[in-house]
Amino acid sequence: MRTVLLWSHVALMMVAFGASPLGRLGLRYLLSRTPQPYFAVSTIESFKIIFLLGGITVTAGVCAGLVLGWDGGFSQLWLAASIALIVIAGLGGVTIEDRWLRRLGRAKDDSFTAILHERTPLLAALVSPVLWLCILWLMIAKPT
């Protein structure tokens, strides 16, 4: 049973990595090529299912990981660090990137470009995959 749970955790987190930080980078790329707010709104709407899938798989994958970590104890440094990084990545996605997408979706013609090129959401979008890669490294290497 532990093997099934372990591979479910791995599979869920790989889907989550593709849907969450990489999906957001893909959306950001498409939005940078969008000429008008109307097209941005439809592009954001079309990505909502990807982000929903990402949220579900992140939640399920983290829950599976927590169940797996229950036996080994949460006092292991690599496990505590990976949990902290997933919390930071999640908070960055919810507090910075999601708010930015909502504001961009409501933007009018005159404020659209300014909101699109804000630096903090861009930084969050670039840091997120790095955090996920660090989590992946911690999960594989399990440094002591």
VOFIKE-343923 format. One record per atom (N, C-alpha, C, CB): x, y, z negated; residue in three letters. Coordinates in steps of 0.2 Angstrom, whole numbers, padded with zeros to 4 digits, always signed. Glycine has a CB too. Layout:
<rs>
XYZALA
...
</rs>
This chain:
<rs>
+0004-0006+0000MET
+0000+0000+0000MET
+0004+0006+0000MET
-0005+0000-0006MET
+0010+0006-0004ARG
+0014+0012-0004ARG
+0017+0014+0003ARG
+0020+0011-0009ARG
+0019+0008+0007THR
+0021+0009+0013THR
+0016+0013+0018THR
+0024+0003+0017THR
+0010+0011+0017VAL
+0005+0014+0021VAL
+0004+0021+0019VAL
-0002+0010+0021VAL
+0004+0023+0013LEU
+0004+0029+0010LEU
+0009+0034+0013LEU
+0003+0029+0003LEU
+0015+0031+0012LEU
+0021+0034+0014LEU
+0021+0036+0022LEU
+0028+0030+0013LEU
+0019+0032+0026TRP
+0019+0033+0033TRP
+0013+0038+0035TRP
+0019+0027+0037TRP
+0008+0037+0031SER
+0002+0042+0032SER
+0004+0049+0030SER
-0004+0040+0028SER
+0008+0050+0025HIS
+0011+0056+0023HIS
+0015+0059+0028HIS
+0015+0055+0016HIS
+0020+0055+0031VAL
+0024+0057+0036VAL
+0021+0059+0042VAL
+0029+0051+0038VAL
+0016+0055+0045ALA
+0012+0057+0051ALA
+0008+0063+0050ALA
+0007+0051+0052ALA
+0005+0064+0044LEU
+0001+0070+0042LEU
+0005+0076+0042LEU
-0003+0069+0036LEU
+0011+0076+0039MET
+0015+0082+0039MET
+0018+0083+0046MET
+0021+0081+0034MET
+0019+0079+0050MET
+0022+0080+0057MET
+0016+0084+0061MET
+0024+0074+0061MET
+0010+0081+0060VAL
+0004+0085+0064VAL
+0004+0092+0061VAL
-0002+0081+0063VAL
+0004+0092+0054ALA
+0004+0099+0051ALA
+0009+0104+0053ALA
+0004+0098+0043ALA
+0015+0101+0054PHE
+0021+0105+0057PHE
+0019+0108+0064PHE
+0027+0101+0057PHE
+0016+0104+0068GLY
+0015+0106+0075GLY
+0009+0111+0075GLY
+0013+0100+0079GLY
+0004+0110+0070ALA
-0002+0114+0071ALA
-0001+0121+0067ALA
-0008+0110+0068ALA
+0003+0120+0061SER
+0003+0126+0057SER
+0009+0131+0060SER
+0005+0124+0050SER
+0015+0130+0058PRO
+0020+0135+0060PRO
+0021+0136+0067PRO
+0026+0134+0056PRO
+0021+0130+0071LEU
+0023+0130+0078LEU
+0017+0133+0082LEU
+0025+0123+0080LEU
+0011+0131+0079GLY
+0005+0134+0082GLY
+0004+0141+0082GLY
-0002+0130+0079GLY
+0006+0144+0076ARG
+0006+0151+0075ARG
+0011+0154+0080ARG
+0007+0153+0068ARG
+0017+0151+0080LEU
+0022+0154+0085LEU
+0019+0154+0092LEU
+0029+0151+0085LEU
+0016+0149+0094GLY
+0013+0148+0101GLY
+0007+0154+0102GLY
+0010+0142+0102GLY
+0003+0155+0097LEU
-0002+0160+0097LEU
+0001+0167+0097LEU
-0006+0159+0091LEU
+0006+0168+0093ARG
+0010+0174+0094ARG
+0013+0176+0101ARG
+0015+0175+0088ARG
+0015+0171+0104TYR
+0018+0171+0111TYR
+0013+0173+0115TYR
+0022+0165+0113TYR
+0007+0170+0115LEU
+0001+0171+0119LEU
-0001+0178+0118LEU
-0004+0166+0119LEU
-0002+0180+0112LEU
-0004+0187+0110LEU
+0000+0192+0113LEU
-0005+0188+0103LEU
+0007+0191+0113SER
+0011+0196+0115SER
+0011+0197+0123SER
+0019+0194+0114SER
+0007+0192+0126ARG
+0006+0193+0133ARG
-0001+0195+0135ARG
+0007+0186+0137ARG
-0005+0197+0130THR
-0012+0199+0130THR
-0013+0206+0132THR
-0016+0196+0124THR
-0016+0208+0137PRO
-0016+0215+0139PRO
-0021+0219+0135PRO
-0018+0216+0146PRO
-0027+0216+0132GLN
-0032+0219+0129GLN
-0035+0216+0123GLN
-0038+0220+0134GLN
-0037+0219+0118PRO
-0040+0216+0112PRO
-0045+0211+0113PRO
-0043+0221+0108PRO
-0049+0212+0119TYR
-0054+0207+0120TYR
-0051+0200+0121TYR
-0059+0209+0126TYR
-0046+0200+0125PHE
-0043+0193+0127PHE
-0039+0191+0120PHE
-0037+0194+0132PHE
-0037+0195+0116ALA
-0034+0193+0110ALA
-0039+0189+0105ALA
-0031+0199+0106ALA
-0045+0192+0105VAL
-0050+0189+0101VAL
-0052+0182+0103VAL
-0057+0193+0101VAL
-0053+0181+0110SER
-0054+0175+0113SER
-0048+0170+0112SER
-0056+0175+0120SER
-0042+0172+0112THR
-0036+0168+0111THR
-0036+0166+0104THR
-0030+0172+0113THR
-0037+0170+0099ILE
-0037+0169+0092ILE
-0043+0164+0090ILE
-0038+0175+0088ILE
-0049+0165+0093GLU
-0054+0160+0092GLU
-0053+0153+0095GLU
-0061+0163+0096GLU
-0049+0153+0100SER
-0048+0146+0103SER
-0042+0142+0099SER
-0045+0147+0110SER
-0038+0146+0095PHE
-0033+0143+0091PHE
-0036+0141+0084PHE
-0027+0148+0090PHE
-0042+0143+0082LYS
-0045+0142+0076LYS
-0045+0134+0074LYS
-0052+0145+0075LYS
-0047+0130+0079ILE
-0047+0123+0078ILE
-0041+0120+0077ILE
-0051+0120+0085ILE
-0035+0123+0080ILE
-0029+0120+0079ILE
-0027+0122+0072ILE
-0024+0123+0084ILE
-0028+0128+0069PHE
-0027+0130+0062PHE
-0031+0126+0057PHE
-0028+0137+0061PHE
-0037+0124+0059LEU
-0041+0120+0055LEU
-0038+0113+0054LEU
-0048+0120+0057LEU
-0036+0110+0060LEU
-0033+0104+0059LEU
-0026+0104+0055LEU
-0031+0102+0067LEU
-0023+0110+0056GLY
-0017+0111+0052GLY
-0018+0111+0045GLY
-0013+0117+0054GLY
-0023+0115+0043GLY
-0025+0115+0036GLY
-0027+0109+0033GLY
-0030+0120+0035GLY
-0031+0105+0037ILE
-0033+0098+0034ILE
-0027+0094+0033ILE
-0038+0095+0039ILE
-0023+0093+0038THR
-0017+0089+0038THR
-0012+0091+0033THR
-0014+0088+0045THR
-0011+0097+0032VAL
-0007+0099+0027VAL
-0009+0097+0020VAL
-0006+0107+0027VAL
-0016+0098+0019THR
-0019+0097+0012THR
-0019+0089+0011THR
-0026+0099+0012THR
-0020+0085+0016ALA
-0020+0078+0015ALA
-0013+0075+0015ALA
-0023+0074+0022ALA
-0008+0078+0018GLY
-0001+0076+0018GLY
+0002+0078+0011GLY
+0003+0079+0023GLY
+0000+0084+0009VAL
+0003+0086+0002VAL
+0000+0081-0003VAL
+0001+0093+0001VAL
-0007+0080-0003CYS
-0010+0075-0008CYS
-0007+0068-0008CYS
-0018+0075-0006CYS
-0005+0066-0002ALA
-0002+0059-0001ALA
+0005+0060-0004ALA
-0002+0057+0006ALA
+0008+0065-0003GLY
+0015+0066-0006GLY
+0015+0067-0013GLY
+0018+0072-0003GLY
+0010+0070-0016LEU
+0009+0070-0023LEU
+0008+0063-0026LEU
+0004+0075-0025LEU
+0004+0059-0023VAL
+0003+0053-0025VAL
+0009+0049-0025VAL
-0003+0049-0021VAL
+0013+0049-0020LEU
+0019+0046-0019LEU
+0024+0048-0024LEU
+0022+0047-0012LEU
+0024+0054-0026GLY
+0029+0057-0031GLY
+0027+0056-0038GLY
+0029+0065-0030GLY
+0021+0054-0039TRP
+0018+0052-0046TRP
+0023+0047-0049TRP
+0011+0050-0046TRP
+0024+0041-0045ASP
+0028+0036-0048ASP
+0035+0038-0049ASP
+0028+0030-0043ASP
+0038+0042-0045GLY
+0045+0043-0045GLY
+0046+0049-0050GLY
+0048+0045-0039GLY
+0041+0052-0052GLY
+0042+0058-0057GLY
+0043+0064-0053GLY
+0048+0056-0062GLY
+0040+0070-0056PHE
+0041+0076-0052PHE
+0047+0080-0055PHE
+0035+0080-0053PHE
+0051+0077-0059SER
+0057+0080-0062SER
+0063+0080-0057SER
+0059+0078-0068SER
+0062+0077-0051GLN
+0068+0076-0047GLN
+0068+0083-0043GLN
+0067+0071-0041GLN
+0074+0086-0043LEU
+0076+0092-0040LEU
+0073+0093-0033LEU
+0083+0094-0040LEU
+0075+0088-0029TRP
+0073+0089-0021TRP
+0065+0089-0021TRP
+0076+0083-0018TRP
+0062+0085-0025LEU
+0054+0085-0025LEU
+0051+0092-0027LEU
+0052+0079-0029LEU
+0054+0094-0033ALA
+0052+0101-0035ALA
+0053+0106-0030ALA
+0055+0102-0042ALA
+0059+0106-0027ALA
+0061+0111-0022ALA
+0056+0111-0016ALA
+0068+0110-0020ALA
+0054+0105-0014SER
+0050+0104-0008SER
+0043+0106-0009SER
+0050+0097-0005SER
+0041+0105-0016ILE
+0034+0107-0018ILE
+0034+0115-0018ILE
+0032+0104-0024ILE
+0039+0118-0021ALA
+0040+0125-0021ALA
+0040+0128-0014ALA
+0046+0127-0025ALA
+0043+0125-0009LEU
+0044+0128-0002LEU
+0037+0127+0001LEU
+0049+0124+0002LEU
+0033+0122+0000ILE
+0027+0121+0003ILE
+0022+0126+0001ILE
+0024+0114+0002ILE
+0022+0128-0006VAL
+0018+0133-0009VAL
+0020+0140-0006VAL
+0019+0133-0016VAL
+0026+0141-0005ILE
+0028+0148-0002ILE
+0026+0148+0005ILE
+0036+0148-0003ILE
+0027+0143+0009ALA
+0025+0143+0016ALA
+0017+0144+0017ALA
+0027+0136+0019ALA
+0014+0140+0012GLY
+0006+0141+0012GLY
+0004+0148+0011GLY
+0003+0136+0008GLY
+0007+0151+0005LEU
+0005+0157+0003LEU
+0007+0162+0009LEU
+0009+0159-0003LEU
+0012+0162+0012GLY
+0014+0166+0018GLY
+0009+0166+0023GLY
+0021+0164+0020GLY
+0007+0159+0025GLY
+0002+0159+0030GLY
-0004+0162+0028GLY
+0001+0151+0032GLY
-0007+0161+0022VAL
-0013+0163+0020VAL
-0013+0171+0019VAL
-0016+0159+0014VAL
-0008+0173+0015THR
-0009+0180+0013THR
-0006+0185+0019THR
-0004+0181+0007THR
-0001+0183+0023ILE
+0002+0187+0028ILE
-0001+0186+0035ILE
+0009+0187+0028ILE
+0000+0180+0037GLU
-0002+0178+0044GLU
-0010+0178+0045GLU
+0001+0172+0046GLU
-0013+0175+0041ASP
-0021+0175+0042ASP
-0024+0182+0041ASP
-0024+0170+0037ASP
-0022+0186+0037ARG
-0024+0193+0036ARG
-0022+0197+0043ARG
-0021+0197+0030ARG
-0016+0196+0045TRP
-0014+0199+0051TRP
-0019+0197+0057TRP
-0007+0198+0053TRP
-0020+0191+0058LEU
-0024+0188+0063LEU
-0031+0191+0063LEU
-0025+0181+0063LEU
-0034+0191+0057ARG
-0041+0194+0056ARG
-0041+0202+0058ARG
-0043+0194+0049ARG
-0036+0205+0056ARG
-0035+0213+0057ARG
-0034+0213+0065ARG
-0029+0216+0054ARG
-0030+0209+0068LEU
-0029+0209+0075LEU
-0035+0208+0079LEU
-0023+0205+0077LEU
-0039+0203+0077GLY
-0046+0201+0080GLY
-0051+0207+0079GLY
-0048+0195+0077GLY
-0050+0211+0074ARG
-0055+0217+0074ARG
-0052+0223+0077ARG
-0057+0218+0066ARG
-0046+0223+0079ALA
-0043+0229+0081ALA
-0046+0232+0087ALA
-0035+0228+0083ALA
-0046+0239+0088LYS
-0049+0242+0094LYS
-0043+0244+0098LYS
-0052+0249+0092LYS
-0044+0246+0104ASP
-0039+0247+0109ASP
-0033+0252+0106ASP
-0042+0251+0115ASP
-0035+0257+0103ASP
-0029+0261+0100ASP
-0025+0259+0095ASP
-0032+0268+0098ASP
-0027+0254+0091SER
-0023+0251+0086SER
-0021+0244+0087SER
-0027+0251+0079SER
-0023+0241+0092PHE
-0021+0234+0094PHE
-0013+0233+0095PHE
-0024+0232+0101PHE
-0010+0237+0098THR
-0003+0236+0100THR
+0001+0237+0093THR
+0000+0241+0105THR
-0001+0242+0089ALA
+0003+0243+0083ALA
+0002+0237+0078ALA
+0000+0250+0079ALA
-0004+0235+0078ILE
-0005+0229+0073ILE
-0001+0223+0076ILE
-0013+0227+0073ILE
-0002+0222+0083LEU
+0002+0216+0086LEU
+0009+0216+0084LEU
+0001+0217+0093LEU
+0012+0222+0084HIS
+0020+0222+0083HIS
+0022+0224+0076HIS
+0022+0228+0088HIS
+0018+0223+0071GLU
+0020+0224+0064GLU
+0025+0219+0062GLU
+0014+0223+0059GLU
+0030+0221+0058ARG
+0036+0217+0057ARG
+0035+0212+0052ARG
+0041+0222+0055ARG
+0031+0213+0046THR
+0030+0208+0041THR
+0027+0202+0044THR
+0026+0211+0035THR
+0021+0202+0047PRO
+0019+0196+0050PRO
+0023+0192+0055PRO
+0012+0197+0054PRO
+0027+0196+0059LEU
+0032+0193+0063LEU
+0038+0189+0059LEU
+0036+0198+0068LEU
+0040+0192+0054LEU
+0045+0189+0049LEU
+0042+0183+0046LEU
+0047+0194+0044LEU
+0036+0183+0044ALA
+0033+0177+0041ALA
+0032+0172+0046ALA
+0026+0179+0038ALA
+0030+0173+0052ALA
+0030+0168+0057ALA
+0036+0165+0059ALA
+0027+0171+0064ALA
+0042+0169+0058LEU
+0049+0166+0060LEU
+0051+0162+0054LEU
+0053+0172+0062LEU
+0050+0164+0048VAL
+0052+0161+0042VAL
+0048+0154+0041VAL
+0051+0165+0036VAL
+0042+0154+0043SER
+0038+0148+0041SER
+0041+0141+0044SER
+0031+0149+0044SER
+0043+0141+0050PRO
+0046+0135+0053PRO
+0053+0133+0049PRO
+0048+0135+0060PRO
+0057+0138+0047VAL
+0063+0137+0044VAL
+0061+0134+0037VAL
+0067+0144+0043VAL
+0056+0136+0033LEU
+0054+0133+0027LEU
+0052+0126+0028LEU
+0048+0137+0024LEU
+0048+0125+0034TRP
+0046+0118+0035TRP
+0052+0113+0037TRP
+0041+0118+0041TRP
+0057+0116+0040LEU
+0063+0112+0042LEU
+0067+0110+0035LEU
+0067+0115+0047LEU
+0067+0115+0031CYS
+0070+0114+0024CYS
+0066+0109+0020CYS
+0070+0121+0020CYS
+0060+0109+0020ILE
+0056+0104+0017ILE
+0057+0097+0020ILE
+0048+0106+0017ILE
+0057+0097+0027LEU
+0059+0090+0030LEU
+0066+0088+0028LEU
+0058+0091+0038LEU
+0071+0092+0028TRP
+0077+0090+0026TRP
+0077+0087+0019TRP
+0082+0096+0027TRP
+0074+0091+0014LEU
+0074+0089+0007LEU
+0070+0082+0007LEU
+0070+0094+0003LEU
+0065+0081+0011MET
+0061+0074+0011MET
+0066+0068+0013MET
+0055+0075+0014MET
+0070+0070+0018ILE
+0074+0065+0021ILE
+0080+0064+0017ILE
+0075+0066+0029ILE
+0084+0069+0016ALA
+0090+0068+0013ALA
+0090+0067+0005ALA
+0094+0075+0014ALA
+0085+0069+0002LYS
+0084+0069-0005LYS
+0090+0070-0009LYS
+0081+0061-0007LYS
+0093+0076-0008PRO
+0099+0077-0012PRO
+0098+0077-0020PRO
+0102+0084-0010PRO
+0103+0075-0023THR
+0103+0075-0030THR
+0106+0081-0034THR
+0105+0069-0033THR
</rs>
